[in-house]
Amino acid sequence: MLVSAARAHVSKGQPLQALHFTDMVLARQPADAGALRVRLAALRQLLDASGRENFSEAAWLESEMRRAEEAIPG
């Protein structure tokens, strides 16, 4: 249910709201592949929207994306 809500926020272009939902899921189930994939999509949206103008922000988003990718099982 929470992953579906997060996915809906990503599809509406609301990545921050999506991250709130994925954080709740991942706090209880750190290897939840669905939540990790939605988290990755939300982080990509944030990075794309940032225009990479802020180096620190872009570096943090890229780091979080790598962590999500590495945590996706299989």
C-alpha positions as CSV (number, residue, x, y, z in Angstrom):
1,M,0.0,0.0,0.0
2,L,2.7,2.5,0.9
3,V,4.8,1.5,-2.1
4,S,1.8,2.1,-4.3
5,A,1.2,5.5,-2.8
6,A,4.9,6.4,-3.3
7,R,4.7,5.2,-6.9
8,A,1.6,7.4,-7.5
9,H,3.5,10.4,-6.2
10,V,6.4,9.7,-8.5
11,S,4.0,9.5,-11.5
12,K,2.5,12.9,-10.4
13,G,6.0,14.4,-10.2
14,Q,6.0,14.6,-6.4
15,P,9.3,12.9,-5.5
16,L,9.6,14.3,-2.0
17,Q,6.2,12.9,-1.0
18,A,7.2,9.6,-2.6
19,L,10.4,9.5,-0.5
20,H,8.4,10.0,2.7
21,F,6.5,6.8,1.9
22,T,9.6,4.8,0.8
23,D,11.4,5.9,4.0
24,M,8.5,4.4,6.0
25,V,8.7,1.1,4.2
26,L,12.5,0.8,4.1
27,A,12.7,1.6,7.9
28,R,10.9,-1.7,8.5
29,Q,12.0,-3.7,5.4
30,P,15.4,-2.4,4.1
31,A,15.5,-4.8,1.2
32,D,12.0,-4.1,-0.2
33,A,12.8,-4.1,-3.9
34,G,9.6,-2.2,-4.8
35,A,10.3,0.6,-2.3
36,L,13.9,0.8,-3.4
37,R,12.9,1.1,-7.1
38,V,10.4,3.8,-6.3
39,R,13.0,5.6,-4.2
40,L,15.5,5.4,-7.0
41,A,12.9,6.9,-9.4
42,A,12.1,9.7,-7.0
43,L,15.8,10.5,-6.5
44,R,16.2,10.7,-10.3
45,Q,13.3,13.1,-10.5
46,L,14.9,15.3,-7.9
47,L,18.3,15.2,-9.6
48,D,16.8,16.0,-13.0
49,A,14.8,18.9,-11.4
50,S,17.8,20.3,-9.7
51,G,19.6,21.0,-12.9
52,R,22.8,20.0,-11.1
53,E,23.3,23.6,-10.1
54,N,24.2,22.8,-6.5
55,F,27.2,20.5,-6.5
56,S,26.6,19.2,-2.9
57,E,22.9,18.5,-3.6
58,A,23.7,16.6,-6.8
59,A,26.5,14.6,-5.2
60,W,24.2,13.6,-2.3
61,L,21.4,12.6,-4.7
62,E,23.8,10.6,-6.8
63,S,25.2,8.9,-3.7
64,E,21.6,8.0,-2.5
65,M,20.9,6.6,-6.0
66,R,23.9,4.4,-5.9
67,R,22.9,3.1,-2.4
68,A,19.4,2.3,-3.6
69,E,20.7,0.6,-6.7
70,E,23.1,-1.5,-4.7
71,A,20.4,-2.5,-2.2
72,I,18.0,-3.8,-4.8
73,P,18.0,-7.6,-4.4
74,G,19.0,-9.8,-7.4
